[in-house]
Amino acid sequence: MNLTIEKMIYGGDGLGRNPDGKAVFVPFVLPGEEVDVTILEEKTGFSRATLNQLLQPSQARIEAGCPYFAQCGGCHYQQTSYPSQLEIKCAILRETLQRIGKFAWTNEIVIHSAEPWNYRNRTRMKVRAGGEFALGYHRMSSHNLLSVKQCPISSPAINRTIQHLWQLGEAGRVPPAITEIEIFADHADAALLLEIYMLPGDSELSDFVRDMQIRVPGIKGMSFFTQQSGRGGGDMVELKQTFGETALTCQVGDKVFRVSAGSFFQTNRYLVRELVQAVTADGSSGRMALDLYAGVGLFAAHLAKRFQQVFAVESSPASADDLEKNMPRNVTALRTTAEQFLPKCHNLRPDLVVVDPPRAGLGDKAATLLASLRVPRITYLSCDPTTLARDLRVFLEGGYRIEEVRMIDLFPQTFHIESMVRLAR
């Protein structure tokens, strides 16, 4: 079937239409391209297809920068230049706000971008230990392992660690119980933490730990977790053993943060400082600010310089532990959820609320509770434009207006869109 690609959609695919007008989603294409595709899956409202041939390529098409592109499920836009990627993401953000949020943002979207390669400070890889060792990611649209010996979007220190893991694995020196390894690098790409996930049971780990520490002197600690399927279908993870340190220190601006194994920290090592400035430097100051979904306190610590008191809310145990250790005296760290905390806030009367929820967004309950506080200013940092647009409808209906929209490209080469919206009453 021949199609013309109309536009890109959130998720990495391009959208074309069959002769009947039904939407067809195709990966690794670009707007305006004429393509030959094969339908793989029929749904009620759309079809999914695979690309067979480019009949008329876009002038924006380039050679991918990674040998695994289109096989690996991690990247989606390497077929086009970085400026083109930014244009695509801004167009998707505008369209999503219009379609789901029911409002048109016609003003400028401020873009924050940096080096589009070697930016990741955290990478998690699948492991197949034993006679046919492999280390890599899932293949596109599958759970099959794709062997990967380099990852161009990961930092140099992470890539050096990947090389040494391959050498040990091919020598039979990686314990067979290991199923996943996550590598986390500090702000200088010098110190490393390894989180290692294993099948339950006894395993001899000391030789592997020694081998890795000799080969990669930057490794400051290794934490081993057992992982097994729970009754509800999700994984149950339990810390089994640690070697060396269990946290790194990461500097952002004039602040230093403890980040433990399992804690959330922003992934793009080039844009963390600019992200903090974008979120916190809006010129507002006052008596009180709230930081919801605070993580290890990245925003709360900087808000503390301009507000007399800050409440920082985080429910994840690992991140909440770090949050308590990282905060100055005028920040109160609270280990609870936003939904549990917000009903207690009506007497606090904060001047500003910063929210950085996970991909699921705030949700109707938390968004409604926050809107009811009638806070003068809200800064919403989002990693999913769909849930952002849904939540913004609640605020707009509650009397808020949108002052500014920014796109902070924390995930170059991928379809993921990090955006920030400032709201005011």
C-alpha positions as CSV (number, residue, x, y, z in Angstrom):
1,M,0.0,0.0,0.0
2,N,1.3,3.5,-0.9
3,L,0.7,6.4,1.5
4,T,1.7,10.0,2.0
5,I,2.7,10.9,5.5
6,E,0.7,13.8,6.8
7,K,2.4,14.4,10.1
8,M,4.1,12.8,13.1
9,I,2.1,11.8,16.1
10,Y,3.1,11.3,19.8
11,G,4.7,7.9,20.1
12,G,7.1,8.2,17.2
13,D,5.0,7.2,14.3
14,G,4.0,9.1,11.2
15,L,0.3,9.3,10.2
16,G,-0.9,8.5,6.7
17,R,-4.4,7.4,5.4
18,N,-5.5,4.5,3.3
19,P,-7.8,5.0,0.3
20,D,-10.8,4.8,2.6
21,G,-9.4,7.6,4.8
22,K,-8.5,5.4,7.8
23,A,-5.5,6.4,9.7
24,V,-2.3,4.3,9.3
25,F,0.6,4.6,11.7
26,V,4.0,4.0,10.3
27,P,7.4,4.2,12.3
28,F,10.6,5.8,11.0
29,V,9.0,8.1,8.4
30,L,8.8,11.9,8.1
31,P,6.1,14.4,7.1
32,G,5.5,14.7,3.4
33,E,7.2,11.4,2.5
34,E,5.6,9.0,0.1
35,V,6.0,5.4,1.3
36,D,5.2,1.8,0.5
37,V,3.9,0.0,3.6
38,T,2.5,-3.4,4.7
39,I,-0.4,-3.4,7.2
40,L,0.5,-5.4,10.3
41,E,-2.4,-4.8,12.6
42,E,-6.0,-3.6,12.1
43,K,-7.8,-1.7,14.8
44,T,-11.3,-0.1,14.8
45,G,-10.0,3.4,14.3
46,F,-6.6,2.9,12.8
47,S,-4.1,0.5,11.4
48,R,-0.4,-0.1,12.1
49,A,2.0,-0.7,9.3
50,T,5.7,-1.4,8.6
51,L,7.8,0.6,6.2
52,N,8.8,-1.3,3.0
53,Q,10.2,1.4,0.8
54,L,10.7,5.2,0.7
55,L,9.1,6.2,-2.6
56,Q,9.7,10.0,-2.1
57,P,12.0,10.7,0.9
58,S,11.9,14.0,2.8
59,Q,14.7,16.5,2.3
60,A,15.0,16.5,6.1
61,R,15.9,12.8,6.1
62,I,19.5,11.9,7.1
63,E,21.6,8.8,7.9
64,A,20.9,7.5,11.5
65,G,23.7,8.1,13.9
66,C,23.4,4.6,15.6
67,P,23.9,1.2,14.0
68,Y,21.0,-0.2,16.0
69,F,18.4,2.4,14.9
70,A,15.1,1.0,13.7
71,Q,16.0,-2.3,15.5
72,C,16.2,-1.0,19.0
73,G,13.0,0.3,20.7
74,G,14.7,3.3,22.4
75,C,15.0,5.9,19.6
76,H,12.5,7.1,17.0
77,Y,13.8,10.2,15.2
78,Q,17.4,9.5,14.2
79,Q,16.3,9.6,10.5
80,T,16.1,13.4,10.7
81,S,18.3,16.3,11.8
82,Y,18.1,17.6,15.4
83,P,16.5,21.0,14.4
84,S,13.9,18.9,12.5
85,Q,13.3,16.8,15.6
86,L,12.6,20.0,17.6
87,E,10.1,21.2,15.0
88,I,8.3,17.9,15.1
89,K,8.0,17.8,18.9
90,C,6.7,21.4,19.1
91,A,4.1,20.6,16.4
92,I,3.0,17.6,18.3
93,L,2.8,19.5,21.6
94,R,0.7,22.3,20.0
95,E,-1.6,19.7,18.4
96,T,-2.0,17.7,21.6
97,L,-2.9,20.9,23.6
98,Q,-5.6,21.7,21.0
99,R,-7.0,18.2,20.6
100,I,-7.1,17.1,24.2
101,G,-6.8,20.4,26.1
102,K,-9.3,22.1,23.8
103,F,-7.3,25.3,23.6
104,A,-5.0,26.7,20.9
105,W,-1.6,28.0,22.0
106,T,-0.6,30.3,19.2
107,N,2.2,32.1,21.0
108,E,5.8,31.0,20.9
109,I,6.9,27.7,22.5
110,V,10.3,28.5,24.1
111,I,12.7,25.7,23.3
112,H,15.5,24.5,25.5
113,S,18.0,22.1,23.8
114,A,21.6,21.0,24.0
115,E,23.9,18.3,22.6
116,P,21.7,15.6,21.2
117,W,24.2,12.7,21.7
118,N,25.8,11.1,24.8
119,Y,23.3,13.0,27.0
120,R,21.9,10.2,29.2
121,N,23.3,9.8,32.7
122,R,21.2,6.7,33.4
123,T,20.8,3.6,31.2
124,R,19.1,0.3,32.0
125,M,20.0,-2.8,30.0
126,K,18.8,-6.3,29.7
127,V,21.2,-9.2,30.4
128,R,21.4,-12.7,29.2
129,A,24.2,-14.3,31.1
130,G,25.7,-17.7,30.4
131,G,27.2,-19.4,27.3
132,E,25.5,-17.0,24.9
133,F,26.0,-13.8,26.7
134,A,24.2,-10.7,25.5
135,L,23.6,-7.2,26.9
136,G,21.2,-4.8,25.3
137,Y,17.7,-3.5,24.9
138,H,14.3,-4.8,23.7
139,R,13.8,-4.9,20.0
140,M,11.3,-2.5,18.6
141,S,7.7,-3.6,19.5
142,S,8.9,-6.8,21.2
143,H,10.3,-8.3,24.3
144,N,13.2,-10.0,22.4
145,L,16.7,-9.0,23.4
146,L,18.7,-6.9,20.9
147,S,22.5,-7.2,21.6
148,V,24.0,-3.7,21.9
149,K,27.7,-2.9,22.4
150,Q,27.3,0.9,22.4
151,C,24.6,3.4,23.0
152,P,25.3,6.8,21.4
153,I,22.7,8.6,23.5
154,S,24.3,7.4,26.8
155,S,27.3,9.2,28.4
156,P,30.9,8.2,27.6
157,A,31.4,6.7,31.1
158,I,28.3,4.5,30.7
159,N,29.5,3.3,27.3
160,R,32.9,2.4,28.8
161,T,31.1,0.4,31.4
162,I,29.0,-1.4,28.7
163,Q,32.2,-2.4,26.9
164,H,33.7,-3.9,30.1
165,L,30.4,-5.8,30.9
166,W,30.6,-7.3,27.4
167,Q,34.2,-8.4,28.0
168,L,33.3,-10.0,31.3
169,G,30.2,-11.6,29.9
170,E,32.0,-13.1,26.9
171,A,34.6,-14.5,29.4
172,G,31.8,-16.2,31.4
173,R,32.4,-13.9,34.4
174,V,28.9,-12.4,34.7
175,P,26.7,-14.3,37.3
176,P,24.0,-16.2,35.4
177,A,21.2,-14.9,37.8
178,I,21.6,-11.3,36.6
179,T,18.8,-10.1,34.4
180,E,19.2,-6.3,34.2
181,I,21.8,-3.7,34.9
182,E,21.2,0.0,35.4
183,I,24.2,2.4,35.2
184,F,24.0,5.8,36.7
185,A,26.6,8.5,36.3
186,D,27.1,11.7,38.2
187,H,27.1,15.3,36.9
188,A,30.8,15.1,35.9
189,D,30.4,11.7,34.2
190,A,33.1,10.4,36.5
191,A,31.5,8.5,39.4
192,L,29.1,5.6,38.8
193,L,26.5,3.6,40.6
194,L,25.3,0.2,39.3
195,E,21.9,-1.2,40.2
196,I,21.8,-4.9,39.3
197,Y,18.6,-7.0,39.2
198,M,18.7,-10.7,39.7
199,L,16.6,-13.8,39.9
200,P,16.0,-15.1,43.5
201,G,18.4,-17.5,45.0
202,D,22.0,-17.6,46.2
203,S,24.6,-16.2,43.8
204,E,28.3,-15.6,44.3
205,L,28.9,-11.9,43.6
206,S,32.2,-10.9,45.0
207,D,34.3,-11.9,41.9
208,F,32.0,-10.0,39.6
209,V,32.1,-6.9,41.9
210,R,35.9,-7.1,42.1
211,D,36.2,-7.5,38.3
212,M,34.0,-4.5,37.6
213,Q,35.7,-2.2,40.2
214,I,39.2,-3.1,38.7
215,R,38.0,-2.5,35.1
216,V,35.9,0.7,35.9
217,P,37.6,2.6,38.8
218,G,34.8,5.1,38.6
219,I,32.3,2.6,40.1
220,K,31.6,3.8,43.6
221,G,29.0,1.2,44.5
222,M,26.9,-1.6,43.4
223,S,23.4,-2.5,44.7
224,F,21.9,-6.0,44.0
225,F,18.2,-6.5,43.9
226,T,16.2,-9.7,43.6
227,Q,13.3,-9.4,41.1
228,Q,10.4,-11.8,40.8
229,S,6.8,-11.6,39.5
230,G,4.2,-10.6,42.1
231,R,0.6,-11.8,42.3
232,G,-0.8,-8.8,40.5
233,G,1.5,-9.3,37.6
234,G,4.0,-6.5,38.5
235,D,7.6,-7.1,39.6
236,M,8.5,-7.4,43.3
237,V,11.9,-5.9,44.0
238,E,13.9,-6.4,47.2
239,L,17.4,-5.1,48.0
240,K,19.7,-8.1,48.5
241,Q,23.2,-6.8,48.9
242,T,25.3,-3.7,48.5
243,F,29.0,-3.2,47.8
244,G,30.6,0.2,48.4
245,E,28.6,3.4,48.3
246,T,24.8,3.4,47.8
247,A,24.5,7.0,46.5
248,L,26.2,9.6,44.3
249,T,26.4,13.3,44.7
250,C,25.3,15.4,41.8
251,Q,25.9,19.1,41.5
252,V,23.4,21.4,39.8
253,G,24.3,25.1,40.0
254,D,25.4,25.9,43.5
255,K,23.5,22.9,45.0
256,V,24.7,19.4,45.6
257,F,22.3,16.5,45.8
258,R,22.6,13.0,47.2
259,V,21.0,10.6,44.7
260,S,20.7,7.0,45.9
261,A,20.2,3.8,44.0
262,G,16.5,3.7,43.0
263,S,16.0,7.5,43.4
264,F,14.7,9.6,40.5
265,F,17.0,12.2,39.0
266,Q,16.7,14.0,35.7
267,T,18.3,12.0,32.9
268,N,19.8,14.7,30.6
269,R,23.2,15.7,32.0
270,Y,23.5,18.7,29.7
271,L,20.1,20.3,30.5
272,V,19.6,19.7,34.2
273,R,20.8,23.2,35.3
274,E,18.8,24.9,32.5
275,L,15.8,22.9,33.5
276,V,16.0,24.1,37.1
277,Q,16.4,27.7,35.9
278,A,13.4,27.4,33.7
279,V,11.2,25.9,36.4
280,T,12.2,28.0,39.4
281,A,13.4,31.4,38.0
282,D,10.1,32.9,37.0
283,G,10.7,35.9,39.1
284,S,8.2,34.9,41.8
285,S,9.1,34.9,45.5
286,G,7.2,35.1,48.7
287,R,6.2,33.5,51.9
288,M,5.6,29.9,50.8
289,A,6.0,27.5,47.8
290,L,5.0,23.9,47.4
291,D,7.0,21.3,45.4
292,L,4.9,18.3,44.6
293,Y,6.5,15.1,43.3
294,A,9.7,16.6,44.5
295,G,12.1,13.7,43.9
296,V,15.4,14.3,45.7
297,G,14.6,18.0,45.9
298,L,16.1,19.4,42.7
299,F,13.5,22.2,42.5
300,A,12.7,22.6,46.2
301,A,16.4,23.4,47.1
302,H,16.4,26.2,44.5
303,L,13.0,27.5,45.5
304,A,14.3,27.8,49.1
305,K,16.5,30.7,48.0
306,R,13.4,32.9,47.2
307,F,10.7,31.6,49.5
308,Q,10.6,31.8,53.3
309,Q,9.3,28.3,53.5
310,V,8.9,25.4,51.1
311,F,7.0,22.1,51.5
312,A,8.5,19.3,49.3
313,V,6.3,16.3,48.8
314,E,7.6,12.9,47.7
315,S,6.1,9.4,48.1
316,S,8.9,7.1,46.7
317,P,10.9,5.7,49.7
318,A,14.3,6.0,48.1
319,S,13.8,9.6,46.7
320,A,12.1,10.7,50.0
321,D,15.1,9.6,52.0
322,D,17.4,11.6,49.8
323,L,15.0,14.6,49.9
324,E,15.2,14.8,53.7
325,K,19.0,14.7,53.5
326,N,19.3,17.3,50.7
327,M,17.1,20.1,52.0
328,P,18.1,23.3,53.7
329,R,16.4,24.3,56.9
330,N,13.5,26.3,55.4
331,V,12.3,23.2,53.4
332,T,10.0,20.7,55.1
333,A,10.2,17.3,53.4
334,L,7.0,15.2,53.5
335,R,6.8,11.5,52.7
336,T,3.3,11.3,51.3
337,T,1.4,11.6,48.0
338,A,0.1,14.7,46.4
339,E,-3.5,13.5,46.7
340,Q,-3.0,12.9,50.4
341,F,-1.2,16.2,51.0
342,L,-3.4,18.6,49.0
343,P,-6.6,18.4,51.1
344,K,-4.5,19.7,54.0
345,C,-3.3,22.7,52.2
346,H,-6.2,25.2,52.3
347,N,-4.8,27.1,55.3
348,L,-1.2,27.2,53.9
349,R,-2.0,29.7,51.1
350,P,1.1,29.1,49.0
351,D,2.3,31.7,46.6
352,L,3.6,29.2,44.0
353,V,3.2,25.4,43.4
354,V,5.6,23.4,41.2
355,V,4.4,20.0,40.0
356,D,6.5,17.4,38.2
357,P,4.2,14.3,38.1
358,P,5.1,11.0,36.4
359,R,3.7,10.1,32.9
360,A,0.3,9.5,34.3
361,G,0.0,13.2,35.1
362,L,-1.8,14.7,38.1
363,G,-5.1,13.0,37.4
364,D,-8.5,14.5,37.9
365,K,-8.5,14.3,41.7
366,A,-5.1,15.9,42.3
367,A,-5.7,18.5,39.6
368,T,-9.1,19.4,41.0
369,L,-7.7,19.7,44.6
370,L,-4.9,21.9,43.4
371,A,-7.1,24.1,41.3
372,S,-9.4,24.6,44.4
373,L,-6.5,26.1,46.4
374,R,-6.6,29.1,44.1
375,V,-2.8,29.4,44.2
376,P,-1.7,32.6,42.4
377,R,0.9,30.7,40.2
378,I,1.4,27.1,39.2
379,T,4.4,25.7,37.2
380,Y,3.6,22.3,35.6
381,L,6.5,20.3,34.3
382,S,5.3,17.3,32.2
383,C,6.9,14.3,30.6
384,D,3.7,13.4,28.6
385,P,1.8,16.0,26.6
386,T,-1.4,13.9,26.6
387,T,-1.8,13.9,30.3
388,L,-0.6,17.5,30.5
389,A,-3.3,18.6,28.2
390,R,-5.9,16.7,30.1
391,D,-4.9,18.2,33.4
392,L,-4.7,21.8,32.0
393,R,-8.4,21.6,31.1
394,V,-9.1,21.3,34.9
395,F,-7.0,24.4,35.6
396,L,-8.5,26.5,32.7
397,E,-12.0,25.6,33.9
398,G,-11.0,26.6,37.4
399,G,-10.1,30.1,36.4
400,Y,-6.4,29.8,35.4
401,R,-4.8,31.2,32.3
402,I,-1.7,30.0,30.5
403,E,1.2,32.5,30.5
404,E,4.0,30.5,28.9
405,V,4.7,27.1,27.3
406,R,8.2,25.7,27.0
407,M,9.6,22.6,25.5
408,I,12.7,21.2,27.2
409,D,14.2,18.5,25.0
410,L,15.5,16.1,27.7
411,F,15.2,13.1,25.3
412,P,16.7,13.8,21.9
413,Q,16.4,11.1,19.2
414,T,13.2,9.8,20.9
415,F,9.5,10.7,20.8
416,H,9.4,11.8,24.4
417,I,8.4,15.4,25.0
418,E,9.2,17.3,28.2
419,S,7.3,20.5,28.5
420,M,6.6,23.2,31.0
421,V,3.6,25.4,31.4
422,R,3.2,28.4,33.7
423,L,-0.3,29.1,34.9
424,A,-1.6,32.2,36.8
425,R,-5.0,33.4,38.1
